[in-house]
């Protein structure tokens, strides 16, 4: 009689582990970019650029006044 070979699950375990890592990365990436959808970044950028422009114009007027 032929002996039954024991089934090797190494590739199955490796495949499940890779799939779990991919799912985890996708979920973490989605959570990481959640703040971009709220518009807070755009508001902060616009305020920053306004402040930069104010500094530039105040520097120019103070140099002209000298």
HELIX and SHEET records of a PDB file:
HELIX    1   1 UNK A   10  UNK A   32  1                                  23    
HELIX    2   2 UNK A   34  UNK A   37  1                                   4    
HELIX    3   3 UNK A   40  UNK A   64  1                                  25    
END                                                                             
